[in-house]
């Protein structure tokens, strides 16, 4: 007969965990969620696996692997998955909301400060230094992601093609992701040795057994409910406000973003920049950099930068008092960014084992990860040109778009702050908060002295 300890090491039963204690634990995770997804995942592992023993190591890693396959913030989705394992849909909803709530509140408050006092000299100086340091953060992310994703010549070729597509040909981000997935699937068929993920995946027997063992009706009902929670408000905003209204456009835009945000916040920022800055005109490239810097320093997933985008867009184009319009825009961005994450988990988690064993899917996702490297490289280039040269134009040569750099606008102080931040982060492994804080102080000094 299995003992209590033996049972804990297999699968948790929904009635084994105290909901109040679990709620307190996930609230604690939410208030400790500084430092990006790696740090956030480490906190969850320490609390849920090591301290509480609620999840086994195998369960935690399986959940993490599944969340890495999904669009959206993997740490938030991991918290949701863990809550779902313990208390079903209700537990997943509580865990996911508690993970994002502290960071959402902080981002809304900081966005309000930016809208109201962004032109106050001290605040402007802080933001000046912060946006210069963010360039170094993006370069560091590019180095880390490329080290994990580019393990073969095929992956390097896909990353290069993605960079050319988004940086020079201005192809839409969703199209690049789709083409990468097709390339990975074709490579799985024609040259599986080029894709370690497809070569190392298990067979299909476990997948078929897992799929057959599920209550498909219950999963379908849950998926239908969350589709309605997501799409009915979207349809209502579009019907009541119409295209061209900032809130209706934001609802549609962030819904689209939620579907294609493979690769984390750094990857999606290229898509957001292409649309929110260039197409909709909700904010400037400088403001986008500032928003990313603020998201780096707050609780919660880095994708909360999208709340900043929605806030600034609503404040400037909402047709009402800026703070009210900003708050509505920020909440619209949050709702249509995170509701799909709950859908992915609640509809997909029952099939997590099956998804882990599908070889062609593993190959497609490996190619998408490689493409994300090229997208982040474009993001680094785009941010770098905006930080160091300010505004710049683009010239078209046939189908290719090239930056038209004006060297007279070179900002040597911003370049110096960015370079110092890069050396501190990449060479000396300095802490992120210390680097961003030092850069912000340097920005105040630089603007005060009018250097």
C-alpha positions in Angstrom: 0.0 0.0 0.0 1.3 3.5 -0.9 2.3 5.6 2.0 1.6 9.4 2.3 5.1 10.1 1.1 4.8 7.7 -1.8 1.5 9.4 -2.9 3.1 12.8 -2.9 5.8 11.6 -5.2 3.3 10.6 -7.9 0.4 12.8 -8.9 -1.3 15.4 -6.7 -5.1 15.0 -6.0 -7.1 18.2 -6.1 -8.4 17.7 -2.6 -4.9 17.2 -1.0 -4.0 20.9 -0.8 -5.4 23.6 1.4 -6.7 26.4 -0.9 -6.0 29.2 1.6 -2.4 28.0 2.1 -1.9 27.7 -1.6 -3.3 31.2 -2.1 -0.8 32.6 0.4 2.0 30.8 -1.3 1.2 32.2 -4.7 0.7 35.7 -3.3 4.2 35.4 -1.9 5.5 34.3 -5.3 3.8 37.3 -6.9 5.6 39.7 -4.5 9.0 38.0 -5.1 8.7 38.0 -8.9 11.6 40.4 -9.6 14.4 39.7 -12.0 12.9 38.3 -15.1 11.6 34.7 -15.9 14.7 32.8 -14.8 14.6 34.3 -11.3 10.8 34.0 -11.1 10.9 30.3 -12.1 13.6 29.7 -9.5 11.4 31.3 -6.8 8.5 29.1 -7.8 10.7 26.0 -7.7 12.0 26.8 -4.3 8.5 27.4 -2.8 6.4 24.8 -4.6 8.9 22.0 -4.9 11.5 22.4 -2.2 9.7 24.1 0.6 6.1 22.9 0.3 6.6 19.7 -1.6 3.4 20.2 -3.5 4.9 19.4 -6.9 7.5 16.8 -7.7 10.6 17.7 -9.7 9.2 15.8 -12.7 5.9 17.6 -12.6 7.6 21.0 -12.3 9.9 20.4 -15.2 7.1 19.0 -17.4 5.0 22.1 -16.6 7.9 24.3 -17.5 8.6 22.6 -20.7 5.0 23.0 -21.8 4.9 26.7 -20.9 8.0 27.3 -22.9 6.1 26.0 -26.0 3.4 28.6 -25.6 3.1 32.2 -26.7 3.1 34.6 -23.7 5.0 34.9 -20.5 6.3 31.5 -19.5 6.7 32.3 -15.8 3.1 33.6 -15.4 1.8 30.5 -17.3 3.9 28.2 -15.1 2.3 29.7 -12.0 -1.1 29.2 -13.6 -0.2 25.6 -14.5 1.0 24.9 -11.0 -2.3 26.3 -9.5 -4.3 24.2 -12.0 -2.4 21.0 -10.9 -3.3 21.7 -7.3 -6.9 23.0 -7.5 -8.1 22.8 -11.1 -9.2 25.9 -13.1 -10.0 27.8 -9.9 -6.5 27.3 -8.5 -4.9 28.2 -11.8 -6.9 31.4 -12.1 -5.9 32.4 -8.5 -2.3 31.6 -9.1 -2.0 33.4 -12.4 -3.8 36.5 -11.1 -1.7 36.7 -8.0 1.5 36.4 -10.1 0.7 39.4 -12.3 -1.3 41.6 -9.9 1.6 43.3 -8.0 3.5 44.0 -11.2 0.4 45.3 -13.0 -0.3 47.7 -10.2 3.3 49.0 -10.2 3.3 49.3 -14.0 0.1 51.3 -14.0 1.5 53.6 -11.3 4.8 54.1 -13.1 3.0 54.7 -16.4 1.0 57.5 -14.7 4.2 59.1 -13.5 5.6 59.0 -17.0 2.5 60.6 -18.5 2.2 63.3 -15.8 5.8 64.1 -15.0 7.9 62.6 -17.8 9.0 66.1 -18.8 10.1 67.1 -15.3 13.9 67.5 -15.4 14.8 65.0 -12.7 12.3 62.4 -14.0 13.4 63.0 -17.6 17.0 62.5 -16.5 16.2 59.2 -14.8 14.4 58.0 -17.9 17.2 59.2 -20.2 19.7 57.0 -18.3 17.3 54.1 -18.1 16.6 53.9 -21.8 20.3 53.9 -22.6 20.9 51.0 -20.2 18.0 49.0 -21.7 20.0 48.7 -24.9 22.6 46.8 -22.9 19.9 44.6 -21.4 18.6 43.7 -24.9 22.1 42.8 -26.1 22.6 40.6 -23.1 19.3 38.8 -23.8 20.4 38.3 -27.4 23.7 36.7 -26.3 21.9 34.4 -23.9 19.1 33.3 -26.3 21.5 32.8 -29.2 23.7 30.6 -27.1 20.8 28.3 -26.4 19.0 28.4 -29.7 21.7 28.4 -32.4 23.2 24.9 -32.1 23.5 24.1 -35.8 24.0 25.7 -39.2 20.3 25.3 -40.0 19.3 27.3 -36.9 21.8 30.0 -37.7 20.4 30.3 -41.2 16.8 30.6 -39.9 17.9 33.3 -37.4 19.7 35.2 -40.2 16.7 34.9 -42.5 14.4 36.2 -39.7 16.7 39.2 -39.1 16.7 40.0 -42.8 13.0 39.6 -43.0 12.0 41.9 -40.1 14.9 44.4 -40.3 15.4 44.9 -44.0 12.2 43.6 -45.7 9.9 44.7 -42.9 7.9 41.5 -43.0 5.3 41.2 -40.3 6.4 39.4 -37.1 3.5 36.8 -37.3 4.5 35.9 -40.8 8.1 35.3 -39.8 7.0 33.0 -36.9 4.8 31.1 -39.3 7.5 30.7 -41.9 10.0 29.5 -39.2 7.5 26.9 -38.0 7.1 25.6 -41.6 10.9 25.6 -42.1 11.3 23.6 -38.9 8.6 21.1 -39.9 10.2 20.6 -43.3 13.6 20.1 -41.8 12.2 17.5 -39.5 11.0 15.6 -42.6 14.1 16.2 -44.8 17.0 16.7 -42.4 16.1 15.7 -38.8 19.8 15.7 -37.8 19.8 19.5 -38.2 17.1 19.8 -35.4 18.2 18.2 -32.1 14.7 18.8 -30.7 13.1 16.6 -33.4 15.8 14.0 -33.2 15.6 13.6 -29.4 11.9 13.6 -28.9 10.1 10.4 -27.9 7.7 8.4 -30.0 4.0 8.8 -30.4 2.7 5.9 -28.3 2.6 7.9 -25.1 1.1 10.8 -27.0 -1.8 8.7 -28.3 -2.4 7.1 -24.9 -2.4 10.5 -23.2 -4.9 12.0 -25.7 -7.2 9.0 -25.4 -7.2 9.2 -21.6 -8.6 12.7 -21.4 -12.1 13.9 -20.8 -12.4 15.8 -24.1 -15.8 17.2 -23.3 -14.6 18.8 -20.1 -11.6 20.3 -21.9 -13.8 21.6 -24.7 -16.2 23.2 -22.3 -13.3 24.9 -20.5 -11.8 26.1 -23.8 -15.1 27.5 -25.0 -15.6 29.4 -21.7 -12.2 31.1 -21.9 -12.6 31.8 -25.6 -15.9 33.6 -24.7 -14.2 35.5 -21.9 -11.6 36.6 -24.4 -13.5 37.2 -27.6 -16.9 38.5 -26.5 -15.4 41.7 -24.9 -13.2 42.1 -28.0 -16.3 41.9 -30.3 -18.2 44.3 -28.0 -15.4 46.9 -28.1 -15.0 46.6 -31.9 -18.8 46.9 -32.4 -19.4 49.7 -30.0 -16.3 51.9 -30.6 -15.4 50.8 -34.2 -12.0 50.6 -35.9 -9.8 53.6 -35.4 -10.8 54.0 -31.7 -7.6 53.6 -29.6 -9.3 51.2 -27.2 -10.9 49.0 -29.8 -7.7 49.0 -31.8 -5.7 48.1 -28.7 -8.0 45.2 -27.8 -7.6 43.7 -31.3 -3.8 44.5 -31.4 -3.0 42.9 -28.0 -5.2 39.9 -28.8 -3.1 39.4 -31.9 0.0 39.9 -29.9 -1.0 37.3 -27.4 -1.1 34.7 -30.2 2.3 35.4 -31.6 4.5 36.2 -28.6 6.8 33.2 -28.9 10.2 33.9 -27.4 9.2 36.2 -24.6 8.9 40.0 -24.3 12.1 40.8 -26.2 10.8 39.1 -29.3 7.4 40.6 -29.2 8.8 44.1 -28.7 9.9 44.1 -32.3 6.3 43.4 -33.3 4.9 46.0 -30.9 7.4 48.5 -32.2 6.4 47.8 -35.7 2.7 48.3 -35.0 2.3 50.5 -31.9 5.0 53.0 -32.9 5.0 53.0 -36.7 1.4 52.1 -37.5 -0.8 53.3 -34.7 1.4 56.1 -33.4 0.5 55.4 -29.7 4.0 56.2 -28.5 7.5 57.1 -29.7 10.6 54.7 -29.9 12.0 56.6 -26.9 8.9 56.0 -24.9 9.1 52.3 -25.8 12.6 52.1 -24.4 11.5 53.8 -21.2 8.6 51.4 -20.9 10.9 48.4 -21.2 13.2 49.9 -18.6 10.3 50.3 -16.2 9.2 46.7 -16.9 12.7 45.5 -16.1 12.5 47.1 -12.6 9.0 46.0 -11.6 7.5 42.8 -10.3 5.9 40.4 -12.7 6.6 39.3 -16.3 8.5 41.6 -18.6 5.6 41.5 -21.0 3.9 44.0 -18.7 5.7 46.6 -20.9 2.6 46.1 -23.1 0.5 47.7 -20.2 2.8 50.7 -20.5 2.1 50.8 -24.3 -1.6 50.7 -23.7 -1.5 53.3 -21.0 0.5 55.8 -23.1 -1.8 55.2 -26.1 -4.9 55.7 -24.1 -3.6 58.8 -22.4 -2.7 60.5 -25.6 -5.5 59.3 -27.9 -8.3 58.3 -25.7 -10.2 61.6 -26.0 -10.5 62.0 -22.2 -8.5 63.1 -19.2 -5.0 61.6 -19.7 -4.9 59.5 -16.5 -8.4 58.1 -17.0 -7.7 57.3 -20.7 -4.3 55.8 -19.7 -5.8 53.6 -17.0 -8.4 52.3 -19.4 -5.7 51.7 -22.1 -3.5 49.9 -19.6 -6.3 47.7 -18.4 -7.3 46.8 -21.9 -3.7 45.9 -22.7 -3.5 43.7 -19.6 -6.9 42.0 -20.2 -6.2 41.0 -23.8 -2.6 40.0 -23.1 -3.2 37.7 -20.2 -6.7 36.2 -20.7 -5.4 34.1 -23.7 -2.6 32.8 -21.3 -5.3 31.2 -19.1 -6.9 29.7 -22.2 -3.6 28.1 -23.4 -3.1 26.5 -19.9 -6.6 25.3 -19.2 -7.1 23.9 -22.7 -3.6 22.6 -23.2 -2.4 21.3 -19.8 -4.5 18.1 -20.0 -2.5 17.2 -23.1 0.9 18.3 -21.9 2.4 14.8 -22.1 1.1 14.4 -25.6 2.5 17.7 -26.8 5.9 16.8 -25.3 6.1 13.7 -27.6 5.0 15.2 -30.9 8.2 15.3 -33.0 7.2 17.7 -35.7 5.9 20.2 -33.1 9.3 20.1 -31.3 11.0 20.7 -34.6 8.8 23.6 -35.5 9.3 25.2 -32.1 13.1 24.8 -32.3 13.0 26.8 -35.6 10.7 29.4 -34.0 13.2 29.8 -31.2 16.0 30.3 -33.8 13.9 32.9 -35.6 13.4 34.7 -32.3 17.1 35.3 -32.1 17.0 37.2 -35.4 14.0 39.2 -34.2 15.8 40.1 -31.0 18.9 41.2 -33.0 16.6 43.5 -35.0 15.2 44.8 -31.7 18.8 45.6 -30.5 19.6 47.4 -33.7 16.3 49.4 -33.6 16.8 50.4 -30.0 20.5 51.2 -30.6 19.8 53.5 -33.4 17.1 55.3 -31.4 19.2 55.6 -28.3 22.4 56.7 -30.0 21.1 58.8 -32.9 17.6 59.8 -31.8 15.1 59.8 -34.6 16.2 58.5 -38.0 14.6 57.9 -41.3 14.6 54.8 -43.6 15.3 54.8 -47.3 14.0 52.1 -49.6 16.2 50.4 -52.1 14.0 48.1 -54.1 12.4 45.8 -51.5 15.0 46.6 -48.9 14.6 49.3 -46.2 17.9 50.8 -44.9 18.4 53.2 -41.9 19.3 56.7 -42.9 21.6 57.7 -40.1 22.5 61.3 -39.4 25.8 61.4 -37.6 25.3 65.0 -36.5 22.7 63.6 -34.1 25.1 61.2 -32.4 24.4 61.2 -28.6 27.8 60.4 -27.1 26.5 60.4 -23.5 23.8 57.9 -24.2 26.3 55.8 -26.1 28.7 56.0 -23.1 26.0 55.0 -20.6 24.8 52.1 -22.8 28.4 50.9 -23.2 29.1 51.0 -19.5 25.9 49.2 -18.8 26.8 46.5 -21.3 30.3 46.0 -19.9 28.9 45.8 -16.3 26.2 43.3 -17.3 28.0 41.1 -19.8 31.7 41.3 -18.7 31.4 41.7 -14.9 27.9 40.0 -14.4 26.7 42.9 -12.3 23.2 42.8 -10.9 20.4 44.2 -13.2 18.9 46.5 -10.6 22.3 48.0 -9.7 23.1 48.6 -13.4 19.8 50.2 -14.1 20.0 52.3 -11.0 23.5 53.6 -11.8 22.4 54.4 -15.4 19.4 56.3 -14.1 21.6 58.4 -11.8 24.1 59.0 -14.6 21.2 60.2 -16.8 20.2 62.7 -14.1 23.7 64.0 -13.9 24.1 64.2 -17.6 20.9 66.1 -18.2 21.5 68.4 -15.2 24.9 69.4 -16.5 23.5 69.5 -20.1 26.4 67.4 -21.3 
